[in-house]
Amino acid sequence: MRVNPVLRNESKIAVRSIKFTLMIFAYIAALSIAVMIYYTSLNSRIFSSGLDLESSVIFYVVMAIGQALLLLFIVPALSSTAICSEREKQTLDILLSSKLTPLQIILGKVSASSLRVIVLIISTMPLYAIGALIGGIKLTNILWLVVFFIINTIFVSSIGVFVSTYVKTSKAATALTYGLVLLIYIGIIVITWVILIVTVYQMNMSGNYTSTVPKASPIVYLSPIVGFASLLLNQVGSGMGFESIISEFGISTYSEYISIAVQLGLSILFIYLAAIKLNPLKKKRKSKSKKVKE
């Protein structure tokens, strides 16, 4: 099997870099310290009141949320400069003059930035396994969470490479990538909530009072937060009636599968658009067409 040359080259550079080693160390150290503090406080309660399996569930949920937040800040930083850095180092023209197609270059950049984060995700699996050893968490739950994180990493990486293709400078690309990611993650939920409030207000103003709750707009599935929350709720439950609240607004209780499909579809779209933008032949065709018109 022939490995993408861009992926192979980027992987070699990353492995040989001290920054990547320090990033893995800092990432695992931060999560490990949090785990040690949590279980140190848990041990004092075990001696007095016995083992509470619910504590493992709380640990699993809190750690999953914490890791999701860390990945949300790490992935855009690694992917948003993929093409910009080549342009700033004046090596993009050399890369485009090789035998690689623009699609292969984009796929290599997305794969390289995603692979570095996937290493971080897999390296934290032993920390989750502590909860499985104590009880309350299944190994299948951990594996599903890892799969969701990997797909989410590819999705955010494709956004970063897409923005990097259209923006010339690294600073602007990084800022725009973070803005676009926050818009998709949080902005979509805010927009959905505003639409619900407006719908309820219009119903009240028109006198159309009804006991049924208005359904959320399907655009809510564009936010991976919905799929992530659905995944955790289906794995550990809530005990607070969140499942019934979600179903009342018309949101599927298995939104994680819809979210995975949406993320993969949007990733393909971003990669395709980035490859079209990177294609130098398209620019030549546009310049020729302008000359013909003149």
Helices and strands as residue ranges (DSSP letters): H 5-16, H 18-49, H 54-79, H 82-88, H 92-96, H 102-123, H 125-134, H 139-166, H 170-182, I 183-187, H 188-205, G 218-222, H 224-236, H 242-248, H 255-278, H 280-293
